[in-house]
Amino acid sequence: MFATLLNWLVMAVITHTLLKFLKIAWQFINLNKWRFVAEVVVAVISYGVGYGINQLTNQATLQACQDERTELLRQNADKIAAQEAVKYAGIIAGLQTKITEANEKYLLQKQQNASDSIQHLTELEAVRAINRYITGQQSGNTGIRPKR
């Protein structure tokens, strides 16, 4: 409760001081109307002229900064593109080497399988020839026995 009373008292003092200041300001304006109006007009004109000059000079500076920023961004994008091109070219070359090695292994394995198959067939024919020789069959026989 004491805090609420204290807050109310502080607000009352601030309000009274503010009203007192406004009353003094109004009396000053009434006593010096033309001087006050002239100072306000001079302040508004000064602000307008300063704002206009600021806008004109800042626009040129802003455009120059934007042009420079655009050029820097373009250069940076070109540099990044070149770096990535080198990076991915290396990756692609490595993968191409792996693909070539895999193809070579596949062809070697295929060639070896074919060689093994031919060698096996040659051994089988040799065994059949030996069997024909031992059993006394003619060499033109295919190995199929006639029915009895």
BADREN-618167 format. One record per residue (C-alpha): residue number from 1; residue in one letter; chain; x, y, z. Coordinates in steps of 0.5 Angstrom, whole numbers, plus 2048, in hexadecimal, padded with zeros to 3 digits. Example, Ala and Ser with C-alpha at 12.3 -4.5 7.8 and 13.67 -1.06 7.14 Angstrom:
<koldrens>
(1,'A','A',(819,7F7,810))
(2,'S','A',(81B,7FE,80E))
</koldrens>
This chain:
<koldrens>
(1,'M','A',(800,800,800))
(2,'F','A',(806,805,802))
(3,'A','A',(809,803,7FB))
(4,'T','A',(802,805,7F7))
(5,'L','A',(802,80B,7FB))
(6,'L','A',(809,80D,7FA))
(7,'N','A',(808,80C,7F2))
(8,'W','A',(801,810,7F2))
(9,'L','A',(805,816,7F6))
(10,'V','A',(80B,815,7F1))
(11,'M','A',(806,816,7EB))
(12,'A','A',(803,81C,7EE))
(13,'V','A',(809,81F,7EF))
(14,'I','A',(80B,81E,7E7))
(15,'T','A',(804,820,7E5))
(16,'H','A',(805,826,7E9))
(17,'T','A',(80C,828,7E6))
(18,'L','A',(80A,826,7DF))
(19,'L','A',(804,82B,7DF))
(20,'K','A',(808,830,7E2))
(21,'F','A',(80D,830,7DD))
(22,'L','A',(808,830,7D7))
(23,'K','A',(805,836,7DA))
(24,'I','A',(80B,83A,7DA))
(25,'A','A',(80D,837,7D3))
(26,'W','A',(806,83A,7D1))
(27,'Q','A',(807,841,7D4))
(28,'F','A',(80E,841,7D1))
(29,'I','A',(80A,840,7CA))
(30,'N','A',(805,845,7CB))
(31,'L','A',(80A,84A,7CD))
(32,'N','A',(80E,849,7C7))
(33,'K','A',(80A,846,7C2))
(34,'W','A',(80D,849,7BB))
(35,'R','A',(814,847,7BE))
(36,'F','A',(811,840,7BF))
(37,'V','A',(80E,83F,7B9))
(38,'A','A',(814,842,7B5))
(39,'E','A',(819,83D,7B9))
(40,'V','A',(814,837,7B7))
(41,'V','A',(814,839,7B0))
(42,'V','A',(81C,83A,7B0))
(43,'A','A',(81C,833,7B3))
(44,'V','A',(818,830,7AE))
(45,'I','A',(81B,833,7A8))
(46,'S','A',(822,831,7AB))
(47,'Y','A',(81F,82A,7AC))
(48,'G','A',(81D,829,7A5))
(49,'V','A',(823,82C,7A1))
(50,'G','A',(827,827,7A5))
(51,'Y','A',(823,821,7A4))
(52,'G','A',(823,823,79C))
(53,'I','A',(82B,824,79C))
(54,'N','A',(82B,81D,7A0))
(55,'Q','A',(827,819,79B))
(56,'L','A',(82A,81C,795))
(57,'T','A',(831,81A,798))
(58,'N','A',(82F,814,79B))
(59,'Q','A',(82C,811,795))
(60,'A','A',(832,812,791))
(61,'T','A',(836,80F,796))
(62,'L','A',(831,809,797))
(63,'Q','A',(831,808,790))
(64,'A','A',(839,807,78F))
(65,'C','A',(839,803,795))
(66,'Q','A',(833,7FE,792))
(67,'D','A',(837,7FE,78C))
(68,'E','A',(83E,7FC,78F))
(69,'R','A',(83A,7F7,794))
(70,'T','A',(837,7F4,78D))
(71,'E','A',(83E,7F3,78A))
(72,'L','A',(841,7F0,790))
(73,'L','A',(83B,7EB,791))
(74,'R','A',(83C,7E9,789))
(75,'Q','A',(844,7E8,78A))
(76,'N','A',(842,7E4,791))
(77,'A','A',(83D,7E0,78D))
(78,'D','A',(842,7DF,787))
(79,'K','A',(848,7DD,78C))
(80,'I','A',(843,7D8,790))
(81,'A','A',(841,7D5,789))
(82,'A','A',(848,7D4,787))
(83,'Q','A',(84A,7D0,78D))
(84,'E','A',(844,7CC,78D))
(85,'A','A',(846,7CA,786))
(86,'V','A',(84D,7C8,788))
(87,'K','A',(84A,7C4,78E))
(88,'Y','A',(845,7C0,78A))
(89,'A','A',(84A,7BF,784))
(90,'G','A',(84E,7BB,789))
(91,'I','A',(848,7B7,78C))
(92,'I','A',(846,7B5,785))
(93,'A','A',(84D,7B3,783))
(94,'G','A',(84E,7AF,789))
(95,'L','A',(847,7AC,787))
(96,'Q','A',(849,7AB,780))
(97,'T','A',(84F,7A7,782))
(98,'K','A',(84B,7A3,787))
(99,'I','A',(846,7A1,781))
(100,'T','A',(84C,79F,77C))
(101,'E','A',(850,79B,782))
(102,'A','A',(849,797,783))
(103,'N','A',(848,796,77B))
(104,'E','A',(84F,794,77B))
(105,'K','A',(84E,78F,780))
(106,'Y','A',(847,78D,77D))
(107,'L','A',(84A,78B,776))
(108,'L','A',(850,788,779))
(109,'Q','A',(84B,783,77D))
(110,'K','A',(847,782,777))
(111,'Q','A',(84D,780,773))
(112,'Q','A',(850,77C,779))
(113,'N','A',(849,778,779))
(114,'A','A',(849,777,771))
(115,'S','A',(850,774,772))
(116,'D','A',(84E,770,777))
(117,'S','A',(848,76D,774))
(118,'I','A',(84D,76C,76D))
(119,'Q','A',(852,768,772))
(120,'H','A',(84D,764,775))
(121,'L','A',(84A,762,76E))
(122,'T','A',(850,761,76B))
(123,'E','A',(852,75C,771))
(124,'L','A',(84B,759,771))
(125,'E','A',(84C,757,769))
(126,'A','A',(853,754,76B))
(127,'V','A',(850,750,770))
(128,'R','A',(84B,74E,76B))
(129,'A','A',(850,74C,766))
(130,'I','A',(854,748,76B))
(131,'N','A',(84E,744,76D))
(132,'R','A',(84D,743,765))
(133,'Y','A',(854,741,764))
(134,'I','A',(853,73C,76A))
(135,'T','A',(84C,739,768))
(136,'G','A',(84E,739,761))
(137,'Q','A',(849,73D,75E))
(138,'Q','A',(84A,741,758))
(139,'S','A',(84C,748,759))
(140,'G','A',(846,74B,755))
(141,'N','A',(841,748,75A))
(142,'T','A',(83E,74E,75E))
(143,'G','A',(83E,749,764))
(144,'I','A',(837,747,764))
(145,'R','A',(836,73F,764))
(146,'P','A',(832,73C,75F))
(147,'K','A',(82C,738,762))
(148,'R','A',(82D,731,763))
</koldrens>
